[in-house]
């Protein structure tokens, strides 16, 4: 399916662009979703044709666009704080639409594709040297839920005390929050020798992503008739997913970011989306 994916992806994002424009009457969303869809389409085409850094291209194209153009220049907080803030205002604009499509509803279709192709934190972490974990996965997943609760509680606190200039505070929280994510993510990658340690243990966005990705339509599966159980897919998986098991209950199944490393490393072409 990865060979057919570019056309499907482009059509999906064209449909999203039209739908969101219809709902908001904001022409920006036509440009926004056509750009994101086209970046993913080109990148997936390159992945299907064996280009080594194709996914890095997608992540840099989308992640830098969202972080710098939409986030910093556009003064939009696309983080959890921004989502709660705009949701509380009843504003159906950038942050709320972003979360609905990329992190709440979308994962029922494409799982944790956000983590593998668009996250501006991971676009830097994936450039670090530990692309496959050097140690067994830690049992630290509870940290993400604690951080999620802390962020939500802090936001509610800001509303309760009715601080002045809340819009500016939310924007600066976006800047400093992302800096903190980069510092923590890079530090964990080197300490644990695992580029994706932040994604596995700390990232609060996965509280939304993991439950929906369990039911994802687009998922990696193994053809048992072709597979010789060499284990290269598991060895090269950055998220410690048991790829030899195609069931939804497989170990770390909701950690899969659809990076396609397993597909590229399978000598029998037994793995596909």
N, C-alpha and C positions, 0 to 999 in steps of 0.2 A: 504493500500500500504506500510505502514511502515514495515510490516513483510517481504515484498518482496524486500525492498529497498537495503539491503546489497549486494545482488548479482548484482543488476543493477548498484550500485555505483562502485563496483569493476571492472565490465566490462567497464564502462565509463572511469575510470582512467587508465585502461590498454590501451584502445584506445588512450587516450590523450598522455600517455607515448610513445607509438609507433609513433604517429604522430609528436610529438615534436622532438623525436630522429631522425626521417626521415628528418625533416626540418633543424636540427642543427648539426647532426652527433656527438652530445655530449652525451656520455653514462650516464653522471650525471643525465640527465632528466628522464632516465628509472628508476633509483633508486628513484629520487625525487618524481615522481608522483605515483609510486607503493607504496612508504612509506605513502604518504598522503592518497591515496585511501584506503590502508589497515587500517590505523588508523580510518578513517571515517566509513569504513565497520564494523569493530569490534565495534566501539562506537554505531552505529545505531542498530546493532544487540542487544547490551546491553540495549539500550533505548526501543526497541521493547519487551524486556523481563523484563522490569520494574526496571532496576537498576537505583538507584537514582542519582548517580554521573557520569553516562555514558557520558553525554555531556561535563562535566568538564574534563573527561579523554581525549576526542577527542581534546578539545581546548588546553590542556596542551601539548599533544603529538605533535600537529601540530604547535601551536603558538610558543612554545619554540624552536622547530626545526628550524622554519623560522627565528625567532629573533636571536638566538644564533649561530646556525650552519651556516645557509645561510647568515644571515645578518652580524653578528659581526665577526665570524671566517672566513667566506667566503668573507668578505669585500664587500658585495653587499648591496646597499641601496635599500630596497624594499618599500620605502615610495614614496610619490608624487614627492619629489625632485629627487629621483633616477629614477623614471619613465620618467620625463621630460628630465633628463640628458642623459640617454641611448637612448631615442627616438631621441634626437637632434644629437646624434652621429651615428644614424642609426644602432645601435647594437641590434640585435634580440637575447638577452640573458635574464638572470634571471629576472630582474625587469620588463622588457617589457612583457615577457611571463607571468609572475605572474599577472600583471595587466590585460592583455588580457583575461586570463582564469578565474581568480577569480573575477574580478571587472568590466569588460567591456562586453565581449561576454558571459561568463559563466552565469551571472545573468539572461539572457534570458531563461536559462534552469532551474537553481536552485535558482533564486531570490537572496535574501540576505543571502544565506547559509554561505557565508564567515563570516558574522557578528556572526552567531550563532554557528559556528563550528571550525573556524580557526584563528580568529583575536587575535593577541598576546596582544593587549590592553584589549579587552573584557575578555580574559582568566583570568586576574587579577580582573577586575571589577565584574565579575560574582561570585567571592568568597566573596564579601562584603555582609553585612546583609540585604540589601534592594532589594530582588529579585522581588518583585512586587511593583509598585509605590505607595507611601503613599499620594501623592497629585495629583491634576489634572495636565495634561500636560501643560507646558508653551508654549507660542507662540514665541519661540526663534529659530526656524528652520533656519532663515536667517543667523545666525552666521556661519553655515557651508559654505555658499556661499561666505561670506566675507573672511573666512580663506582660502578657495580654491583659491580665487583671489589673496590674499596676497602671498601665496606660489608660484603661477605661476608668479606673478610680480617680486618677489624676485629672482626667478631663471632666468628670462629674464634679470634682472639687472646684475646678475653675468656673464652672457654671454656677455652683452654689454660692461661691463668694462674690460672684458678679464683678470680676476684675475688669478694669478699663482696657481698651485697645486689644480685645481678645483676638481680633483678626490678625493683628501684628504678632501677637504671642504665638498663635498657631503657626504662622509662617516661619518664625524663628525656631520653633520646635522642629519643623521640617528640616531646616538646615543643620541644627546641632544634633538632632536625632540620627540623621544620616551619617554625620561624622562619627558619632558613637558606634553606629553599626559597622562602619568600615574598620574602625580601630579594634573593636571586639572581634569581628570576623577574621581580620588578618592575624591578630594575636592567636586566636584559637586554631587557625589553620597551621601556624608554625608550631604551636605547642603540641597539638594532637597529630600533626603531619597529615592533615585532611582538609583540603580546600573547602569542602562543604560542611564542615563542623558547625558553623553558624546556622546553616539551614536545618540541620538535624536537631540541634539542641536549643537554640535561642530564638530564632525568628518567630515573632508572634503572629505573622500573617498565616502561618501554617495551621493555626487553629481553625481558620475558615477553609483552607485548601484540603486538608487531609480527609475530613469526612466526605466531602463531595467527590474527591478523586477516587474513593472506593467504588463509586458507581459510574465512573467515567466511561463514556462510549469509546474514546480513543485510548487504547492501552497496548502495552507490549505483550505479545503472546509467543509461545514456542510451539513449533510443529514437532510433535513427539516422534513422528515417523522419520524426520530428517536428523533430529538431535542425537549426538553421540555422547552427550553429557561430559564434554571435555572440561567444562567449567570456566572457559575463557570469558563468557558473558558475566558471570558472577565476579570473577577476578577484576574485570575492568569497570564494574559498576561503581560510580562515585557515591551512590546512596545506599549501598549494602542490600540491594533487593535480591531476593531469591528468584532469579529469572528462570530457573529450571522448572519452576512451578507456575503454570499459567492461570491458576485459580485466583479469584479476588481475595482470598484469605491468605495468600502467600506472605511469607515473612517480609516485613517492610514494604508491602505492596503499595501503600499510600505515600511512600517516599519517592516513588518513581517520577522523574522530571522529564521523561521522554527525550533524553539527550541523544539517544540512538547509538551510544557507544557499544552497547551489546550487539546491535545489528551489524555495525562495522567490523566487530571482532569475531563474529561467528563464522567459522570456516565452512560450515555446511549450509549457510543461508537459511537457517531454521527459525530465525527470529524476524518478526515484522510487527508493524502497528496494526 
